[in-house]
Amino acid sequence: MNQQIPVQSQKVLLQIGRNIRRSLDLDTIWQQTVNSLGETLGASRCIIFPYESSSLQLKVAAEYCQEPFSAMLGTEISLTAASHFVQALATLEPVVVESFAADDPFGRQSVLVVATAYQKQANGIISLHRCGSAETRPDGGDRPWTQSQIEFVQELADQVGSAIALATLYQERNERVQELSELKKQFMLKASHEIRTPLNHIIGYLQLTVDDMAEDPIEERAFIQEAHRSAIHLYQVITNILDYIQLNEACQIHADLSAARLKEESLR
C-alpha cells in the first residue's frame, strides 16, 4: 500500500477494499465502489463505467450523486469525445480535468478519472466529480483533489479492478454452467435414446433365439449377428458418454483452478 496515504485513510481503504472483495456480483461491486469513494472524498458525484477494449461506447453502470446535481446513471459516453478517459485507460494513471464549460449540463468543475485494471488490462473507469464553484465546495480552493486523495482513489481502483475481474470470471462461469446444464439435458435425452435402441434390439433378437423362433439355423445365426451388431453399437455409445464425462470433469477442474488463482491474487 502507498505510504503517502495517511494512516487513517489506509484503514478506510482496507475496510472498503475488504467489503468490495466479499462480493462476486458486478452490480454490487460497482455500487459499493461509487458509494464508498463519493462519501469518503466528499465528491458531488462518483460514477463507474465497465470497459471492454472492443467497444468505444461507455455506459454509467453505478452512481453516487449528491443533490441538487443531475444524475448520470445510464448515460452513454463515446471514448472519441472523452480524451481524459482515453488517457486514463492508456496510462492506467489518474487524470485530473479542471476545464469545463460554464454551462456544463452536469455542473462539473473538476473531475478525477482513474481506470480500474487487472494484470495491466483496463476493465473499468471511475470518475469523481466536484460540481459548483470553488466557493461552494467544502475546501473552497481552486484545486479540489489533493495528492493523498488521488493516491487513495488509485489504490482502491487497483483493488476494484481485481474484484471486477474475479466477478466477471464468476459470472462467465455461471453462464457457461447454465449453458452446460442445458446441453447436459439435451445430451442425456439423446443418450437415453441411443442406449435404449440397440439395447432393445439385443434383447429382442436374443429373445427370439431363446424362444426358438428361428425357422432354421441360418435365420438363428442372423438373429445372433443382429444382436452382436447392436451390442457393438451400444459399446460405442457408452464409450462416447464416458469420454464426454471425463472431458467435462477436466474442464470443470481447469475452471475451478483458474477461479482459485484469481481469487488468491485479488486478496493479496
ChimeraX commands (.cxc) that place a marker at each C-alpha (Angstrom):
marker #1 position 0.00,0.00,0.00 radius 0.5
marker #1 position 1.23,3.53,-0.80 radius 0.5
marker #1 position 2.95,5.01,2.24 radius 0.5
marker #1 position 1.98,8.55,1.14 radius 0.5
marker #1 position -1.63,7.89,2.15 radius 0.5
marker #1 position -2.36,8.94,5.76 radius 0.5
marker #1 position -2.77,6.11,8.27 radius 0.5
marker #1 position -6.46,6.85,8.83 radius 0.5
marker #1 position -7.08,6.79,5.08 radius 0.5
marker #1 position -5.20,3.49,4.82 radius 0.5
marker #1 position -7.58,1.98,7.39 radius 0.5
marker #1 position -10.59,3.26,5.46 radius 0.5
marker #1 position -9.06,1.94,2.24 radius 0.5
marker #1 position -8.56,-1.52,3.72 radius 0.5
marker #1 position -12.13,-1.63,5.02 radius 0.5
marker #1 position -13.62,-0.52,1.70 radius 0.5
marker #1 position -11.42,-2.96,-0.22 radius 0.5
marker #1 position -12.47,-5.83,2.02 radius 0.5
marker #1 position -16.16,-5.05,1.56 radius 0.5
marker #1 position -15.83,-4.87,-2.21 radius 0.5
marker #1 position -13.88,-8.13,-2.49 radius 0.5
marker #1 position -16.53,-10.01,-0.50 radius 0.5
marker #1 position -18.96,-9.77,-3.40 radius 0.5
marker #1 position -18.97,-11.68,-6.67 radius 0.5
marker #1 position -21.83,-9.60,-8.09 radius 0.5
marker #1 position -20.71,-6.90,-10.52 radius 0.5
marker #1 position -23.63,-4.56,-9.77 radius 0.5
marker #1 position -22.84,-4.74,-6.06 radius 0.5
marker #1 position -19.13,-4.09,-6.61 radius 0.5
marker #1 position -19.81,-1.09,-8.84 radius 0.5
marker #1 position -22.34,0.44,-6.42 radius 0.5
marker #1 position -20.17,-0.14,-3.33 radius 0.5
marker #1 position -17.24,1.46,-5.14 radius 0.5
marker #1 position -19.03,4.69,-6.09 radius 0.5
marker #1 position -20.77,4.99,-2.73 radius 0.5
marker #1 position -17.56,4.46,-0.77 radius 0.5
marker #1 position -15.49,6.88,-2.85 radius 0.5
marker #1 position -18.20,9.50,-3.08 radius 0.5
marker #1 position -18.85,9.54,0.65 radius 0.5
marker #1 position -15.21,9.24,1.73 radius 0.5
marker #1 position -13.93,12.04,-0.53 radius 0.5
marker #1 position -16.98,14.26,-0.32 radius 0.5
marker #1 position -17.46,14.22,-4.09 radius 0.5
marker #1 position -20.53,15.74,-5.70 radius 0.5
marker #1 position -20.81,12.72,-7.91 radius 0.5
marker #1 position -18.98,9.43,-8.44 radius 0.5
marker #1 position -19.69,7.18,-11.42 radius 0.5
marker #1 position -18.21,4.00,-12.79 radius 0.5
marker #1 position -18.16,2.62,-16.32 radius 0.5
marker #1 position -17.46,-1.01,-17.26 radius 0.5
marker #1 position -14.86,-1.12,-20.04 radius 0.5
marker #1 position -14.16,-3.59,-22.83 radius 0.5
marker #1 position -11.40,-2.91,-25.33 radius 0.5
marker #1 position -13.68,-3.96,-28.17 radius 0.5
marker #1 position -16.11,-1.07,-27.60 radius 0.5
marker #1 position -15.78,2.71,-27.92 radius 0.5
marker #1 position -19.02,3.28,-26.02 radius 0.5
marker #1 position -19.14,3.54,-22.23 radius 0.5
marker #1 position -22.27,3.48,-20.08 radius 0.5
marker #1 position -22.58,4.58,-16.46 radius 0.5
marker #1 position -23.29,1.38,-14.50 radius 0.5
marker #1 position -23.47,2.82,-10.98 radius 0.5
marker #1 position -23.61,6.30,-9.46 radius 0.5
marker #1 position -23.28,8.20,-6.22 radius 0.5
marker #1 position -24.77,11.67,-6.59 radius 0.5
marker #1 position -25.47,14.47,-4.13 radius 0.5
marker #1 position -28.36,16.85,-4.53 radius 0.5
marker #1 position -29.03,19.10,-6.36 radius 0.5
marker #1 position -26.77,17.79,-9.11 radius 0.5
marker #1 position -28.16,15.89,-12.10 radius 0.5
marker #1 position -27.90,12.11,-12.17 radius 0.5
marker #1 position -25.80,10.43,-14.87 radius 0.5
marker #1 position -26.80,6.80,-14.30 radius 0.5
marker #1 position -27.29,5.11,-17.66 radius 0.5
marker #1 position -25.61,7.93,-19.57 radius 0.5
marker #1 position -23.57,6.76,-22.55 radius 0.5
marker #1 position -20.28,8.43,-23.47 radius 0.5
marker #1 position -18.12,7.82,-26.53 radius 0.5
marker #1 position -14.39,7.47,-25.97 radius 0.5
marker #1 position -13.81,9.54,-29.09 radius 0.5
marker #1 position -15.31,12.51,-27.21 radius 0.5
marker #1 position -13.57,11.85,-23.88 radius 0.5
marker #1 position -9.81,12.23,-24.26 radius 0.5
marker #1 position -9.28,12.14,-20.48 radius 0.5
marker #1 position -10.86,8.67,-20.40 radius 0.5
marker #1 position -8.61,7.52,-23.23 radius 0.5
marker #1 position -5.57,8.84,-21.37 radius 0.5
marker #1 position -6.54,7.08,-18.13 radius 0.5
marker #1 position -7.11,3.79,-19.97 radius 0.5
marker #1 position -3.84,4.03,-21.88 radius 0.5
marker #1 position -1.60,5.01,-18.96 radius 0.5
marker #1 position -3.51,3.43,-16.04 radius 0.5
marker #1 position -2.63,6.64,-14.19 radius 0.5
marker #1 position -5.04,9.13,-12.56 radius 0.5
marker #1 position -6.12,12.06,-14.75 radius 0.5
marker #1 position -7.44,15.37,-13.38 radius 0.5
marker #1 position -9.54,17.63,-15.61 radius 0.5
marker #1 position -10.46,21.14,-14.49 radius 0.5
marker #1 position -11.59,22.79,-17.70 radius 0.5
marker #1 position -15.33,22.53,-18.28 radius 0.5
marker #1 position -17.76,24.88,-19.94 radius 0.5
marker #1 position -19.69,27.22,-17.66 radius 0.5
marker #1 position -22.92,25.66,-18.90 radius 0.5
marker #1 position -21.77,22.04,-18.47 radius 0.5
marker #1 position -25.03,20.01,-18.30 radius 0.5
marker #1 position -23.79,18.08,-15.28 radius 0.5
marker #1 position -22.33,21.07,-13.44 radius 0.5
marker #1 position -18.80,19.66,-13.43 radius 0.5
marker #1 position -15.99,21.92,-12.31 radius 0.5
marker #1 position -13.29,19.36,-11.65 radius 0.5
marker #1 position -13.05,15.64,-12.46 radius 0.5
marker #1 position -10.70,12.91,-11.27 radius 0.5
marker #1 position -10.58,9.89,-13.59 radius 0.5
marker #1 position -8.93,6.57,-12.71 radius 0.5
marker #1 position -9.01,3.32,-14.67 radius 0.5
marker #1 position -9.56,0.01,-12.89 radius 0.5
marker #1 position -7.42,-2.83,-14.20 radius 0.5
marker #1 position -6.33,-6.41,-13.65 radius 0.5
marker #1 position -2.89,-7.55,-14.80 radius 0.5
marker #1 position -2.45,-4.18,-16.57 radius 0.5
marker #1 position -5.63,-4.69,-18.61 radius 0.5
marker #1 position -8.23,-1.98,-18.01 radius 0.5
marker #1 position -11.72,-3.20,-17.12 radius 0.5
marker #1 position -13.44,-0.04,-15.91 radius 0.5
marker #1 position -13.29,3.71,-15.35 radius 0.5
marker #1 position -14.04,5.57,-12.12 radius 0.5
marker #1 position -14.90,9.26,-12.48 radius 0.5
marker #1 position -15.24,11.55,-9.44 radius 0.5
marker #1 position -16.82,14.97,-9.90 radius 0.5
marker #1 position -16.66,18.19,-7.94 radius 0.5
marker #1 position -19.56,20.35,-9.06 radius 0.5
marker #1 position -20.39,24.01,-8.44 radius 0.5
marker #1 position -17.99,26.89,-7.99 radius 0.5
marker #1 position -14.87,26.86,-5.83 radius 0.5
marker #1 position -16.71,28.99,-3.25 radius 0.5
marker #1 position -19.43,26.36,-2.85 radius 0.5
marker #1 position -17.03,23.44,-2.45 radius 0.5
marker #1 position -16.14,22.30,1.08 radius 0.5
marker #1 position -12.44,23.07,0.64 radius 0.5
marker #1 position -13.13,26.44,-1.03 radius 0.5
marker #1 position -9.94,26.10,-3.05 radius 0.5
marker #1 position -9.01,26.04,-6.71 radius 0.5
marker #1 position -7.55,22.53,-6.54 radius 0.5
marker #1 position -10.15,20.16,-5.12 radius 0.5
marker #1 position -8.12,16.94,-5.46 radius 0.5
marker #1 position -5.18,16.59,-3.09 radius 0.5
marker #1 position -2.30,14.23,-3.83 radius 0.5
marker #1 position -3.35,11.92,-0.99 radius 0.5
marker #1 position -6.89,11.78,-2.38 radius 0.5
marker #1 position -5.61,10.92,-5.84 radius 0.5
marker #1 position -3.41,8.16,-4.40 radius 0.5
marker #1 position -6.33,6.91,-2.31 radius 0.5
marker #1 position -8.51,6.56,-5.41 radius 0.5
marker #1 position -5.70,4.88,-7.34 radius 0.5
marker #1 position -5.11,2.33,-4.59 radius 0.5
marker #1 position -8.80,1.50,-4.36 radius 0.5
marker #1 position -9.12,1.32,-8.16 radius 0.5
marker #1 position -6.42,-1.37,-8.19 radius 0.5
marker #1 position -8.44,-3.46,-5.73 radius 0.5
marker #1 position -11.68,-2.83,-7.62 radius 0.5
marker #1 position -10.01,-3.96,-10.85 radius 0.5
marker #1 position -9.17,-7.32,-9.30 radius 0.5
marker #1 position -12.66,-7.64,-7.83 radius 0.5
marker #1 position -14.23,-6.89,-11.23 radius 0.5
marker #1 position -12.01,-9.48,-12.92 radius 0.5
marker #1 position -12.97,-12.13,-10.39 radius 0.5
marker #1 position -16.68,-11.29,-10.56 radius 0.5
marker #1 position -16.56,-11.31,-14.36 radius 0.5
marker #1 position -14.93,-14.73,-14.36 radius 0.5
marker #1 position -17.54,-15.95,-11.88 radius 0.5
marker #1 position -20.37,-14.56,-14.00 radius 0.5
marker #1 position -18.97,-16.05,-17.20 radius 0.5
marker #1 position -18.53,-19.37,-15.43 radius 0.5
marker #1 position -22.13,-19.29,-14.21 radius 0.5
marker #1 position -23.31,-18.60,-17.74 radius 0.5
marker #1 position -21.21,-21.49,-19.01 radius 0.5
marker #1 position -22.61,-23.72,-16.25 radius 0.5
marker #1 position -26.16,-22.84,-17.28 radius 0.5
marker #1 position -25.36,-23.50,-20.93 radius 0.5
marker #1 position -23.65,-26.74,-19.97 radius 0.5
marker #1 position -26.63,-27.75,-17.86 radius 0.5
marker #1 position -28.93,-27.29,-20.85 radius 0.5
marker #1 position -26.52,-29.21,-23.07 radius 0.5
marker #1 position -26.41,-32.00,-20.49 radius 0.5
marker #1 position -30.20,-32.28,-20.56 radius 0.5
marker #1 position -30.20,-32.49,-24.35 radius 0.5
marker #1 position -27.30,-34.92,-24.27 radius 0.5
marker #1 position -28.98,-37.20,-21.75 radius 0.5
marker #1 position -32.20,-37.26,-23.77 radius 0.5
marker #1 position -30.28,-38.23,-26.89 radius 0.5
marker #1 position -28.04,-40.66,-25.00 radius 0.5
marker #1 position -31.09,-42.32,-23.47 radius 0.5
marker #1 position -32.50,-42.90,-26.94 radius 0.5
marker #1 position -29.13,-44.05,-28.29 radius 0.5
marker #1 position -28.76,-46.57,-25.45 radius 0.5
marker #1 position -32.32,-47.89,-25.48 radius 0.5
marker #1 position -32.46,-48.52,-29.23 radius 0.5
marker #1 position -29.54,-51.02,-29.51 radius 0.5
marker #1 position -30.42,-52.49,-26.11 radius 0.5
marker #1 position -33.96,-53.23,-27.28 radius 0.5
marker #1 position -32.53,-54.81,-30.44 radius 0.5
marker #1 position -30.19,-57.03,-28.41 radius 0.5
marker #1 position -32.98,-58.16,-26.06 radius 0.5
marker #1 position -35.42,-58.70,-28.95 radius 0.5
marker #1 position -33.12,-60.79,-31.16 radius 0.5
marker #1 position -31.81,-62.84,-28.21 radius 0.5
marker #1 position -35.37,-63.43,-27.03 radius 0.5
marker #1 position -36.27,-64.74,-30.50 radius 0.5
marker #1 position -33.30,-67.07,-30.35 radius 0.5
marker #1 position -34.05,-68.28,-26.80 radius 0.5
marker #1 position -37.70,-68.92,-27.74 radius 0.5
marker #1 position -36.63,-70.95,-30.81 radius 0.5
marker #1 position -38.47,-68.60,-33.11 radius 0.5
marker #1 position -35.93,-69.01,-35.92 radius 0.5
marker #1 position -37.15,-71.20,-38.77 radius 0.5
marker #1 position -33.71,-72.62,-39.43 radius 0.5
marker #1 position -30.05,-72.33,-38.28 radius 0.5
marker #1 position -29.37,-69.62,-40.88 radius 0.5
marker #1 position -32.09,-67.36,-39.50 radius 0.5
marker #1 position -30.96,-68.13,-35.94 radius 0.5
marker #1 position -27.45,-67.08,-36.88 radius 0.5
marker #1 position -28.88,-63.88,-38.44 radius 0.5
marker #1 position -30.65,-63.10,-35.13 radius 0.5
marker #1 position -27.39,-63.55,-33.21 radius 0.5
marker #1 position -25.46,-61.38,-35.71 radius 0.5
marker #1 position -28.02,-58.57,-35.38 radius 0.5
marker #1 position -27.74,-58.78,-31.59 radius 0.5
marker #1 position -23.96,-58.66,-31.90 radius 0.5
marker #1 position -24.05,-55.59,-34.18 radius 0.5
marker #1 position -26.37,-53.83,-31.73 radius 0.5
marker #1 position -24.02,-54.74,-28.86 radius 0.5
marker #1 position -21.06,-53.17,-30.71 radius 0.5
marker #1 position -23.10,-50.02,-31.34 radius 0.5
marker #1 position -24.13,-49.89,-27.68 radius 0.5
marker #1 position -20.48,-50.22,-26.65 radius 0.5
marker #1 position -19.54,-47.25,-28.86 radius 0.5
marker #1 position -22.36,-45.13,-27.43 radius 0.5
marker #1 position -21.31,-45.89,-23.84 radius 0.5
marker #1 position -17.65,-45.15,-24.69 radius 0.5
marker #1 position -18.65,-41.74,-26.09 radius 0.5
marker #1 position -20.65,-40.97,-22.96 radius 0.5
marker #1 position -17.71,-41.85,-20.70 radius 0.5
marker #1 position -15.34,-39.73,-22.81 radius 0.5
marker #1 position -17.74,-36.81,-22.55 radius 0.5
marker #1 position -17.96,-37.16,-18.76 radius 0.5
marker #1 position -14.15,-37.23,-18.42 radius 0.5
marker #1 position -13.76,-34.15,-20.64 radius 0.5
marker #1 position -16.43,-32.28,-18.70 radius 0.5
marker #1 position -14.70,-33.07,-15.40 radius 0.5
marker #1 position -11.35,-31.89,-16.78 radius 0.5
marker #1 position -12.90,-28.59,-17.93 radius 0.5
marker #1 position -14.54,-28.13,-14.53 radius 0.5
marker #1 position -11.23,-28.68,-12.71 radius 0.5
marker #1 position -9.50,-26.17,-15.00 radius 0.5
marker #1 position -12.25,-23.59,-14.35 radius 0.5
marker #1 position -12.02,-24.16,-10.58 radius 0.5
marker #1 position -8.23,-23.71,-10.61 radius 0.5
marker #1 position -8.48,-20.51,-12.67 radius 0.5
marker #1 position -11.08,-19.07,-10.30 radius 0.5
marker #1 position -8.99,-20.03,-7.27 radius 0.5
marker #1 position -5.85,-18.40,-8.70 radius 0.5
marker #1 position -7.72,-15.20,-9.50 radius 0.5
marker #1 position -9.34,-15.14,-6.04 radius 0.5
marker #1 position -5.93,-15.61,-4.40 radius 0.5
marker #1 position -4.39,-12.78,-6.41 radius 0.5
marker #1 position -7.30,-10.43,-5.65 radius 0.5
marker #1 position -6.81,-10.98,-1.89 radius 0.5
marker #1 position -3.12,-10.12,-1.91 radius 0.5
marker link #1:1,2 radius 0.2
marker link #1:2,3 radius 0.2
marker link #1:3,4 radius 0.2
marker link #1:4,5 radius 0.2
marker link #1:5,6 radius 0.2
marker link #1:6,7 radius 0.2
marker link #1:7,8 radius 0.2
marker link #1:8,9 radius 0.2
marker link #1:9,10 radius 0.2
marker link #1:10,11 radius 0.2
marker link #1:11,12 radius 0.2
marker link #1:12,13 radius 0.2
marker link #1:13,14 radius 0.2
marker link #1:14,15 radius 0.2
marker link #1:15,16 radius 0.2
marker link #1:16,17 radius 0.2
marker link #1:17,18 radius 0.2
marker link #1:18,19 radius 0.2
marker link #1:19,20 radius 0.2
marker link #1:20,21 radius 0.2
marker link #1:21,22 radius 0.2
marker link #1:22,23 radius 0.2
marker link #1:23,24 radius 0.2
marker link #1:24,25 radius 0.2
marker link #1:25,26 radius 0.2
marker link #1:26,27 radius 0.2
marker link #1:27,28 radius 0.2
marker link #1:28,29 radius 0.2
marker link #1:29,30 radius 0.2
marker link #1:30,31 radius 0.2
marker link #1:31,32 radius 0.2
marker link #1:32,33 radius 0.2
marker link #1:33,34 radius 0.2
marker link #1:34,35 radius 0.2
marker link #1:35,36 radius 0.2
marker link #1:36,37 radius 0.2
marker link #1:37,38 radius 0.2
marker link #1:38,39 radius 0.2
marker link #1:39,40 radius 0.2
marker link #1:40,41 radius 0.2
marker link #1:41,42 radius 0.2
marker link #1:42,43 radius 0.2
marker link #1:43,44 radius 0.2
marker link #1:44,45 radius 0.2
marker link #1:45,46 radius 0.2
marker link #1:46,47 radius 0.2
marker link #1:47,48 radius 0.2
marker link #1:48,49 radius 0.2
marker link #1:49,50 radius 0.2
marker link #1:50,51 radius 0.2
marker link #1:51,52 radius 0.2
marker link #1:52,53 radius 0.2
marker link #1:53,54 radius 0.2
marker link #1:54,55 radius 0.2
marker link #1:55,56 radius 0.2
marker link #1:56,57 radius 0.2
marker link #1:57,58 radius 0.2
marker link #1:58,59 radius 0.2
marker link #1:59,60 radius 0.2
marker link #1:60,61 radius 0.2
marker link #1:61,62 radius 0.2
marker link #1:62,63 radius 0.2
marker link #1:63,64 radius 0.2
marker link #1:64,65 radius 0.2
marker link #1:65,66 radius 0.2
marker link #1:66,67 radius 0.2
marker link #1:67,68 radius 0.2
marker link #1:68,69 radius 0.2
marker link #1:69,70 radius 0.2
marker link #1:70,71 radius 0.2
marker link #1:71,72 radius 0.2
marker link #1:72,73 radius 0.2
marker link #1:73,74 radius 0.2
marker link #1:74,75 radius 0.2
marker link #1:75,76 radius 0.2
marker link #1:76,77 radius 0.2
marker link #1:77,78 radius 0.2
marker link #1:78,79 radius 0.2
marker link #1:79,80 radius 0.2
marker link #1:80,81 radius 0.2
marker link #1:81,82 radius 0.2
marker link #1:82,83 radius 0.2
marker link #1:83,84 radius 0.2
marker link #1:84,85 radius 0.2
marker link #1:85,86 radius 0.2
marker link #1:86,87 radius 0.2
marker link #1:87,88 radius 0.2
marker link #1:88,89 radius 0.2
marker link #1:89,90 radius 0.2
marker link #1:90,91 radius 0.2
marker link #1:91,92 radius 0.2
marker link #1:92,93 radius 0.2
marker link #1:93,94 radius 0.2
marker link #1:94,95 radius 0.2
marker link #1:95,96 radius 0.2
marker link #1:96,97 radius 0.2
marker link #1:97,98 radius 0.2
marker link #1:98,99 radius 0.2
marker link #1:99,100 radius 0.2
marker link #1:100,101 radius 0.2
marker link #1:101,102 radius 0.2
marker link #1:102,103 radius 0.2
marker link #1:103,104 radius 0.2
marker link #1:104,105 radius 0.2
marker link #1:105,106 radius 0.2
marker link #1:106,107 radius 0.2
marker link #1:107,108 radius 0.2
marker link #1:108,109 radius 0.2
marker link #1:109,110 radius 0.2
marker link #1:110,111 radius 0.2
marker link #1:111,112 radius 0.2
marker link #1:112,113 radius 0.2
marker link #1:113,114 radius 0.2
marker link #1:114,115 radius 0.2
marker link #1:115,116 radius 0.2
marker link #1:116,117 radius 0.2
marker link #1:117,118 radius 0.2
marker link #1:118,119 radius 0.2
marker link #1:119,120 radius 0.2
marker link #1:120,121 radius 0.2
marker link #1:121,122 radius 0.2
marker link #1:122,123 radius 0.2
marker link #1:123,124 radius 0.2
marker link #1:124,125 radius 0.2
marker link #1:125,126 radius 0.2
marker link #1:126,127 radius 0.2
marker link #1:127,128 radius 0.2
marker link #1:128,129 radius 0.2
marker link #1:129,130 radius 0.2
marker link #1:130,131 radius 0.2
marker link #1:131,132 radius 0.2
marker link #1:132,133 radius 0.2
marker link #1:133,134 radius 0.2
marker link #1:134,135 radius 0.2
marker link #1:135,136 radius 0.2
marker link #1:136,137 radius 0.2
marker link #1:137,138 radius 0.2
marker link #1:138,139 radius 0.2
marker link #1:139,140 radius 0.2
marker link #1:140,141 radius 0.2
marker link #1:141,142 radius 0.2
marker link #1:142,143 radius 0.2
marker link #1:143,144 radius 0.2
marker link #1:144,145 radius 0.2
marker link #1:145,146 radius 0.2
marker link #1:146,147 radius 0.2
marker link #1:147,148 radius 0.2
marker link #1:148,149 radius 0.2
marker link #1:149,150 radius 0.2
marker link #1:150,151 radius 0.2
marker link #1:151,152 radius 0.2
marker link #1:152,153 radius 0.2
marker link #1:153,154 radius 0.2
marker link #1:154,155 radius 0.2
marker link #1:155,156 radius 0.2
marker link #1:156,157 radius 0.2
marker link #1:157,158 radius 0.2
marker link #1:158,159 radius 0.2
marker link #1:159,160 radius 0.2
marker link #1:160,161 radius 0.2
marker link #1:161,162 radius 0.2
marker link #1:162,163 radius 0.2
marker link #1:163,164 radius 0.2
marker link #1:164,165 radius 0.2
marker link #1:165,166 radius 0.2
marker link #1:166,167 radius 0.2
marker link #1:167,168 radius 0.2
marker link #1:168,169 radius 0.2
marker link #1:169,170 radius 0.2
marker link #1:170,171 radius 0.2
marker link #1:171,172 radius 0.2
marker link #1:172,173 radius 0.2
marker link #1:173,174 radius 0.2
marker link #1:174,175 radius 0.2
marker link #1:175,176 radius 0.2
marker link #1:176,177 radius 0.2
marker link #1:177,178 radius 0.2
marker link #1:178,179 radius 0.2
marker link #1:179,180 radius 0.2
marker link #1:180,181 radius 0.2
marker link #1:181,182 radius 0.2
marker link #1:182,183 radius 0.2
marker link #1:183,184 radius 0.2
marker link #1:184,185 radius 0.2
marker link #1:185,186 radius 0.2
marker link #1:186,187 radius 0.2
marker link #1:187,188 radius 0.2
marker link #1:188,189 radius 0.2
marker link #1:189,190 radius 0.2
marker link #1:190,191 radius 0.2
marker link #1:191,192 radius 0.2
marker link #1:192,193 radius 0.2
marker link #1:193,194 radius 0.2
marker link #1:194,195 radius 0.2
marker link #1:195,196 radius 0.2
marker link #1:196,197 radius 0.2
marker link #1:197,198 radius 0.2
marker link #1:198,199 radius 0.2
marker link #1:199,200 radius 0.2
marker link #1:200,201 radius 0.2
marker link #1:201,202 radius 0.2
marker link #1:202,203 radius 0.2
marker link #1:203,204 radius 0.2
marker link #1:204,205 radius 0.2
marker link #1:205,206 radius 0.2
marker link #1:206,207 radius 0.2
marker link #1:207,208 radius 0.2
marker link #1:208,209 radius 0.2
marker link #1:209,210 radius 0.2
marker link #1:210,211 radius 0.2
marker link #1:211,212 radius 0.2
marker link #1:212,213 radius 0.2
marker link #1:213,214 radius 0.2
marker link #1:214,215 radius 0.2
marker link #1:215,216 radius 0.2
marker link #1:216,217 radius 0.2
marker link #1:217,218 radius 0.2
marker link #1:218,219 radius 0.2
marker link #1:219,220 radius 0.2
marker link #1:220,221 radius 0.2
marker link #1:221,222 radius 0.2
marker link #1:222,223 radius 0.2
marker link #1:223,224 radius 0.2
marker link #1:224,225 radius 0.2
marker link #1:225,226 radius 0.2
marker link #1:226,227 radius 0.2
marker link #1:227,228 radius 0.2
marker link #1:228,229 radius 0.2
marker link #1:229,230 radius 0.2
marker link #1:230,231 radius 0.2
marker link #1:231,232 radius 0.2
marker link #1:232,233 radius 0.2
marker link #1:233,234 radius 0.2
marker link #1:234,235 radius 0.2
marker link #1:235,236 radius 0.2
marker link #1:236,237 radius 0.2
marker link #1:237,238 radius 0.2
marker link #1:238,239 radius 0.2
marker link #1:239,240 radius 0.2
marker link #1:240,241 radius 0.2
marker link #1:241,242 radius 0.2
marker link #1:242,243 radius 0.2
marker link #1:243,244 radius 0.2
marker link #1:244,245 radius 0.2
marker link #1:245,246 radius 0.2
marker link #1:246,247 radius 0.2
marker link #1:247,248 radius 0.2
marker link #1:248,249 radius 0.2
marker link #1:249,250 radius 0.2
marker link #1:250,251 radius 0.2
marker link #1:251,252 radius 0.2
marker link #1:252,253 radius 0.2
marker link #1:253,254 radius 0.2
marker link #1:254,255 radius 0.2
marker link #1:255,256 radius 0.2
marker link #1:256,257 radius 0.2
marker link #1:257,258 radius 0.2
marker link #1:258,259 radius 0.2
marker link #1:259,260 radius 0.2
marker link #1:260,261 radius 0.2
marker link #1:261,262 radius 0.2
marker link #1:262,263 radius 0.2
marker link #1:263,264 radius 0.2
marker link #1:264,265 radius 0.2
marker link #1:265,266 radius 0.2
marker link #1:266,267 radius 0.2
marker link #1:267,268 radius 0.2
view
